[in-house]
């Protein structure tokens, strides 16, 4: 199996150099490029075939969220570009987390995670799975729950239609109980 090709898009030199140094010694990972601002990062992603991009949210020029949005638009016109994006940031606010995923980020990591967790995030994201830092997972879970649970006034009625008349007769003679209806709605 070939190495996972990674690019680093990070404006803080010390962080970028540290990440590069740590990732270069990891078996199965190759650092294929780096950029220090959003504009350079977008150009790098559009011109370099890589597997995973580690993108900081707070980039100068265009921020990491805008970079992600623009890159996803680019990918729609270039299906050969299959790069996955991991947001790697110190910003764990609800707005930042949700905006990152809405922009198209595949995974979200806080910068204070350990190297083992970062390697796990890179490998899982490369494999097509989302990796969400436990420090922000509750934000994502809360958002999912709020989008699923609807007030009673907004619940939809689902009509069950059978293809065969005998099933319609069974339902007519033995109607669904309130509890069964509740289970079906869930």
N, C-alpha and C positions, 0 to 999 in steps of 0.2 A: 504494500500500500504506500502511496506517495505521501510526502509531508503535507500538512495543512499549511497553505500559504496565507500569511497574515500581514495586514498593513496596520500601521499605527497612525492615527490622526489625533494629535495631542499638541496643544500649544505650549505647555510647560516643558522646557528642555530637560530638566532633571527627571521628570516623570517619564517622558518619552525615552530618554536614554536608559533609564532604569528598566522599563518594560522591555526594550530591545535586548538589553543585556541578559535579563532573566529568561526571555523567550528563546533566545538563540541557543541556550544550552539545553533546552528541552528536546528530547527525542521526539520526532514526528511533527515538529513545528518549524517553519521557516519564515523569518521576517523578510517580506518581499518589498517593503518600502515604507516610507513614513512621510508625514506632512505636518507642518506646524500651524496651519490655519485651515479654515473651512474651504476656501476657494482652491487651494493647492490639493486639499484632500479629495474634493470632488473630481478634479482633473485626474488625480492619481487613480481613483476608483474607475473612472471612465476609460483610462488608457492601459490599465494593468489588470491582468486576469488573476484574481486572488480568491481565496475561499472565504475568509472572514476579515472584517474590518473592525478594529477597536476604535470607537469614535467618542471623543469627549463632547459633552453637551455645550460647554461654554467656550466655543472657539471664536477667535476674531474673524472678521470678514463675514462669512455666513456661519451661523451656529450649527451645532451637530444635528439639531432637529430639522432645520432647513436643508442641510446637506443630505440628510436621509430622504426627505421628501423629493428633492431634485434627483437623487440617484435612483430612487424607485421609478420615477418617470422615465429616466434614461433606460432602465432595465426593461420597461415595457416595449421599447423600440429595439432593444438588443437582447433577445432571449438567451443568447450565449453567455451573457453576464449573470452568473448565479451567486454572486457575493452575498454573504449573510452579514448583518450588522449587529454588533454588540455595543450598546451605549455603555461607556465606562466613565463614571463621573462621581463627583462628591455630592451632587444634587439629588436628594431623595424626596423632594416635595411631590405632592400628589399631581400638581399641574405638570411638572417636568416628566414624571413617569408616564402619565397618560398621554401627554403630547408626543413623547418618544415612540410609544407603541402605535399611536394613531398615524405617525409619520411613516411607519413601516419598520421600526427596529425589530429584530428577531429576539434579542435578549437584552437584559439590563443588569449591570454589575456596578456596585459601589467600589470606589477606588481603594477602600480600606480592607478589601477581602484578601485572603491569603493567596499565595501563588498556586497552591493546589486547587483552590476553588476557581481561579481564573483559567487554569488549564482545563478543568472540567467544563467550565462555561464555553470555552473555545471548541472543545471536542463535541459537546452536546449540540451547540449551535451549528457547527459544521455538519453534523449528522441530520440536521433538519428539525431539531427539538428546540423549544424555548428554554432558556435558563434565566430565572428571575431571582435576583438576590433576595435572601430571606428578609433583609431589612426593609424591602419595599413590596414584598409579596402581599401583605395585607391591603395595600392600596389597590392592587390589581383585583384581588378577591372581592373587596368591597364594591368596586366598580362593576364587576361581573354580577354580583348578587343584586345590586340595585337595578341593573338592566334586565334581570330575569324576573324579579318579584314585581308584580304590577298591582296597583290598588284594585280593590274589588270592582270598582266602576269601570276599569279598563280591561277586565278579563274578557277574553274572546270565547265565544261558544263554538264548539266544534261539532259538526254534524257528521254522524257515522252513516255511511251508505254502503249497503252490501250489493254485491253483484247478482246474487241469486235470491229469488222471492222467498224461499223457505227461511233464509236468515232474517229477512224483514219480519216474517211472522213470528219467529222466536223472540225477537226484540220487542215486538208489539205485545206478545203474551207475557213476557217476563222483562219488564222495563229495568233499566239501570237504576240502582239505588243511589241516593245522594252521596254516600261514601265512595261508591264505584266511580261516580261522575267526578268527584274530587280527585281521586287517584288518576283518572284519565287526564284531567286538566293539568296535573303536575307532570 
